[in-house]
Amino acid sequence: MAGEKEYAEGIWPKKPTPNAPDFILMNIGLEREELIKWLQTFEDEYVDVTIFEGKTKPYVRLNTYNKEYKRVGADSAPQAQETKGSTGSGSSKAGF
């Protein structure tokens, strides 16, 4: 999986509103079922993600820098793919 970009599922980052206080860095919506389903594909207890600044809005990817994650059923593990939850396209139940 090294070198592949995998977008986190069920995590919806959003920039704060213009009139939000300076100490608010980011709003994050979590779509519980989608996030749990994605996290359950890992055997690891701890998974790192990174929030990136996209062209139009932030997005979240699995952080694989100097790390390889163990997948449940490694032979049938899902390949890295872009999902509606990771890129912010489509509608969000979390309101993001």
RONU-790828 format. One record per residue: residue number from 1; x, y, z of N, C-alpha, C in turn. Coordinates in Angstrom, 1 decimal. Atoms other than C-alpha are relative to their C-alpha. Layout:
[NUM; [X; Y; Z]; [X; Y; Z]; [X; Y; Z]];
...
//
This chain:
[1; [0.8; -1.2; 0.0]; [0.0; 0.0; 0.0]; [0.9; 1.3; 0.0]];
[2; [-0.9; -1.2; 0.0]; [3.0; 2.3; 0.1]; [-0.1; 0.8; -1.2]];
[3; [0.2; -0.9; 1.1]; [2.6; 5.3; -2.1]; [-1.4; 0.2; -0.5]];
[4; [1.4; -0.2; 0.4]; [-1.1; 4.9; -2.6]; [-0.7; 1.0; 1.0]];
[5; [0.7; -0.9; -0.8]; [-3.4; 7.6; -1.4]; [-1.3; -0.6; 0.4]];
[6; [1.3; 0.5; -0.4]; [-6.3; 6.5; 0.7]; [-0.7; 1.0; 0.8]];
[7; [0.8; -1.0; -0.6]; [-9.0; 8.9; 1.7]; [-0.8; -0.6; 1.2]];
[8; [0.7; 0.5; -1.1]; [-10.5; 8.5; 5.1]; [-1.5; 0.1; -0.2]];
[9; [1.4; 0.0; 0.2]; [-14.2; 7.7; 5.1]; [-0.7; 0.3; 1.3]];
[10; [0.8; -0.3; -1.2]; [-16.8; 9.2; 7.4]; [0.5; 1.2; 0.8]];
[11; [-0.5; -1.2; -0.6]; [-14.7; 12.3; 8.3]; [-0.2; 1.2; -0.9]];
[12; [0.3; -1.1; 0.8]; [-15.9; 15.6; 7.1]; [0.6; 1.3; 0.5]];
[13; [-0.6; -1.3; -0.5]; [-13.5; 18.6; 7.7]; [-0.7; 1.2; -0.7]];
[14; [0.5; -1.3; 0.6]; [-14.8; 22.1; 7.1]; [0.6; 1.2; 0.7]];
[15; [-0.6; -1.3; -0.5]; [-13.2; 25.5; 7.5]; [-1.1; 0.7; 0.9]];
[16; [0.9; -0.7; -0.9]; [-14.7; 27.6; 10.3]; [-0.7; 1.2; -0.8]];
[17; [0.6; -1.2; 0.7]; [-17.1; 30.4; 9.3]; [0.8; 1.2; 0.2]];
[18; [-0.9; -1.2; -0.1]; [-15.5; 33.8; 8.7]; [-0.1; 0.7; 1.3]];
[19; [0.1; -0.7; -1.3]; [-16.9; 35.2; 12.0]; [0.3; -0.9; 1.2]];
[20; [-0.4; 0.9; -1.1]; [-15.7; 32.2; 14.1]; [1.2; 0.6; 0.7]];
[21; [-1.2; -0.5; -0.8]; [-13.1; 33.1; 16.9]; [1.2; -0.7; -0.6]];
[22; [-1.2; 0.4; 0.5]; [-9.5; 32.7; 15.9]; [0.5; -1.4; 0.6]];
[23; [-0.5; 1.3; -0.6]; [-9.0; 29.7; 18.3]; [-0.7; -1.2; -0.6]];
[24; [0.6; 1.1; 0.6]; [-11.3; 27.6; 16.2]; [0.7; -0.3; -1.3]];
[25; [-0.8; 0.4; 1.2]; [-9.1; 25.8; 13.6]; [-0.8; -0.7; -1.1]];
[26; [0.7; 0.8; 0.9]; [-11.5; 23.5; 12.0]; [-1.2; -0.6; 0.6]];
[27; [1.1; 0.8; -0.5]; [-14.9; 21.9; 12.3]; [0.1; -1.3; -0.7]];
[28; [0.0; 1.3; 0.6]; [-15.1; 18.2; 11.8]; [-1.2; -0.8; 0.3]];
[29; [1.2; 0.8; -0.2]; [-18.2; 16.1; 11.3]; [0.4; -1.4; -0.2]];
[30; [-0.3; 1.4; 0.0]; [-18.0; 12.4; 11.9]; [-1.3; -0.8; -0.3]];
[31; [1.2; 0.8; 0.3]; [-20.5; 10.1; 10.1]; [0.3; -1.4; 0.6]];
[32; [-0.3; 1.2; -0.9]; [-20.5; 7.3; 12.7]; [0.1; -1.3; -0.7]];
[33; [0.0; 1.4; 0.6]; [-21.4; 4.2; 10.7]; [1.1; -0.1; -1.1]];
[34; [-1.0; 0.0; 1.1]; [-19.2; 5.1; 7.7]; [1.4; 0.0; 0.6]];
[35; [-1.3; 0.0; -0.6]; [-16.2; 5.9; 9.9]; [0.3; -1.3; 0.7]];
[36; [-0.2; 1.3; -0.7]; [-16.6; 2.8; 12.1]; [0.3; -1.1; -1.1]];
[37; [-0.2; 1.0; 1.1]; [-16.9; 0.6; 8.9]; [1.5; 0.1; -0.5]];
[38; [-1.4; -0.2; 0.6]; [-13.6; 2.2; 7.5]; [1.0; -0.4; 1.1]];
[39; [-1.0; 0.4; -1.1]; [-11.8; 1.8; 10.9]; [0.1; -1.5; 0.2]];
[40; [0.0; 1.4; -0.3]; [-12.8; -1.8; 11.2]; [0.8; -0.8; -1.1]];
[41; [-0.8; 0.7; 1.0]; [-10.8; -2.6; 8.0]; [1.5; -0.1; 0.5]];
[42; [-1.4; 0.0; -0.5]; [-7.6; -2.0; 10.1]; [0.1; -1.0; 1.2]];
[43; [-0.3; 0.8; -1.2]; [-6.1; -4.5; 12.7]; [0.6; 0.9; 1.0]];
[44; [-0.7; -0.9; -0.9]; [-4.2; -1.6; 14.2]; [-1.0; 0.7; 0.9]];
[45; [0.8; -0.8; -0.9]; [-5.5; 0.1; 17.3]; [0.0; 1.5; -0.2]];
[46; [-0.2; -1.5; 0.1]; [-4.2; 3.5; 16.3]; [0.2; 0.2; -1.5]];
[47; [-0.1; -0.4; 1.4]; [-4.6; 5.0; 12.8]; [0.2; 1.5; -0.1]];
[48; [-0.2; -1.4; 0.2]; [-3.2; 8.3; 11.7]; [-0.6; 0.5; -1.2]];
[49; [0.5; -0.6; 1.2]; [-5.0; 10.6; 9.4]; [0.6; 1.5; -0.1]];
[50; [-0.5; -1.4; 0.2]; [-3.9; 14.0; 8.0]; [-1.1; 0.8; -0.8]];
[51; [1.0; -0.9; 0.7]; [-6.2; 16.9; 7.0]; [0.8; 0.9; -0.9]];
[52; [-0.7; -0.7; 1.1]; [-5.1; 18.5; 3.7]; [-0.9; 1.2; -0.4]];
[53; [0.8; -1.2; 0.6]; [-6.1; 21.9; 2.2]; [-0.1; -0.3; -1.5]];
[54; [0.3; 0.3; 1.4]; [-7.8; 21.0; -1.1]; [-0.1; 1.3; -0.8]];
[55; [0.2; -1.2; 0.9]; [-8.4; 23.4; -4.0]; [-1.2; 0.8; 0.4]];
[56; [1.2; -0.6; -0.4]; [-11.9; 24.1; -2.7]; [-0.4; -0.1; 1.4]];
[57; [0.3; 0.3; -1.5]; [-12.1; 22.6; 0.8]; [1.0; -1.0; 0.5]];
[58; [-0.9; 0.9; -0.6]; [-10.1; 20.5; 3.2]; [-0.5; -1.5; -0.2]];
[59; [0.3; 1.4; 0.1]; [-10.0; 16.7; 3.0]; [0.9; -0.8; 0.9]];
[60; [-0.8; 0.8; -1.0]; [-8.7; 13.8; 5.1]; [0.5; -1.3; -0.7]];
[61; [-0.6; 1.2; 0.6]; [-6.3; 11.0; 4.0]; [0.7; -0.8; 1.1]];
[62; [-0.8; 0.8; -0.9]; [-4.7; 8.1; 5.8]; [1.4; 0.4; -0.1]];
[63; [-1.5; -0.4; 0.0]; [-1.2; 9.1; 6.9]; [0.8; -1.3; 0.0]];
[64; [-0.8; 1.2; 0.2]; [1.1; 6.4; 5.6]; [1.5; 0.3; 0.1]];
[65; [-1.4; -0.4; 0.0]; [4.4; 8.3; 6.1]; [0.7; -0.9; 1.1]];
[66; [-0.7; 0.9; -0.9]; [6.8; 5.7; 7.6]; [-0.8; -0.9; 0.8]];
[67; [0.9; 0.9; -0.8]; [3.9; 3.5; 8.6]; [-0.7; -0.9; -1.0]];
[68; [0.9; 0.9; 0.7]; [2.2; 0.4; 7.2]; [-1.0; -0.5; 0.9]];
[69; [1.1; 0.5; -0.9]; [-1.1; -0.6; 8.6]; [-0.3; -1.5; -0.4]];
[70; [0.4; 1.4; 0.2]; [-2.3; -4.2; 9.0]; [-1.5; 0.1; -0.2]];
[71; [1.4; 0.0; 0.4]; [-5.6; -4.8; 7.3]; [-0.7; -1.3; 0.4]];
[72; [0.8; 1.2; -0.2]; [-8.3; -7.2; 8.3]; [-0.2; -0.7; -1.3]];
[73; [0.1; 0.8; 1.2]; [-8.3; -10.0; 5.8]; [0.8; 0.6; -1.1]];
[74; [-0.9; -0.8; 1.0]; [-5.3; -8.5; 3.9]; [-0.2; -0.3; -1.4]];
[75; [0.2; 0.4; 1.4]; [-6.1; -10.5; 0.7]; [-1.3; 0.7; -0.5]];
[76; [1.3; -0.6; 0.5]; [-9.6; -8.9; 0.5]; [-0.2; 1.4; 0.5]];
[77; [0.0; -1.3; -0.5]; [-8.7; -5.5; 1.9]; [-0.4; 1.0; -1.1]];
[78; [0.4; -0.9; 1.0]; [-10.3; -2.6; 0.0]; [1.2; 0.8; -0.5]];
[79; [-1.0; -0.8; 0.5]; [-8.0; -0.7; -2.3]; [-0.2; 1.5; 0.3]];
[80; [0.2; -1.4; -0.2]; [-7.3; 3.0; -1.8]; [-0.9; 0.6; -1.1]];
[81; [1.0; -0.6; 0.9]; [-10.2; 4.9; -3.3]; [-0.5; 1.3; 0.5]];
[82; [0.6; -1.3; -0.4]; [-11.7; 8.3; -3.3]; [-1.5; -0.3; 0.2]];
[83; [1.4; 0.1; -0.3]; [-15.1; 8.4; -1.6]; [-0.6; 1.3; 0.2]];
[84; [0.7; -1.2; -0.3]; [-17.8; 11.0; -1.1]; [0.4; 0.6; 1.3]];
[85; [-0.3; -0.5; -1.3]; [-16.8; 11.3; 2.5]; [1.3; 0.6; 0.1]];
[86; [-1.4; -0.5; -0.1]; [-13.2; 12.0; 1.9]; [0.2; 1.3; -0.8]];
[87; [-0.2; -1.2; 0.9]; [-13.5; 14.7; -0.8]; [-1.0; 1.1; 0.2]];
[88; [1.0; -1.0; -0.3]; [-16.6; 16.5; 0.4]; [-1.0; 0.1; -1.2]];
[89; [1.0; 0.0; 1.1]; [-18.5; 15.8; -2.9]; [-1.2; -0.8; 0.5]];
[90; [1.3; 0.7; -0.4]; [-22.1; 14.7; -2.5]; [-0.5; 0.6; 1.3]];
[91; [0.6; -0.6; -1.1]; [-24.3; 15.4; 0.4]; [0.5; -0.7; 1.3]];
[92; [-0.4; 0.5; -1.2]; [-23.4; 14.9; 4.0]; [-1.1; 0.0; 1.1]];
[93; [0.9; 0.1; -1.1]; [-25.6; 13.7; 6.8]; [0.4; 0.8; 1.2]];
[94; [-0.5; -0.8; -1.1]; [-23.4; 15.5; 9.2]; [-0.1; 1.5; -0.2]];
[95; [0.2; -1.4; 0.2]; [-24.2; 18.8; 7.7]; [1.2; 0.8; -0.5]];
[96; [-1.2; -0.6; 0.5]; [-20.8; 19.4; 6.2]; [0.1; -0.1; -1.5]];
//
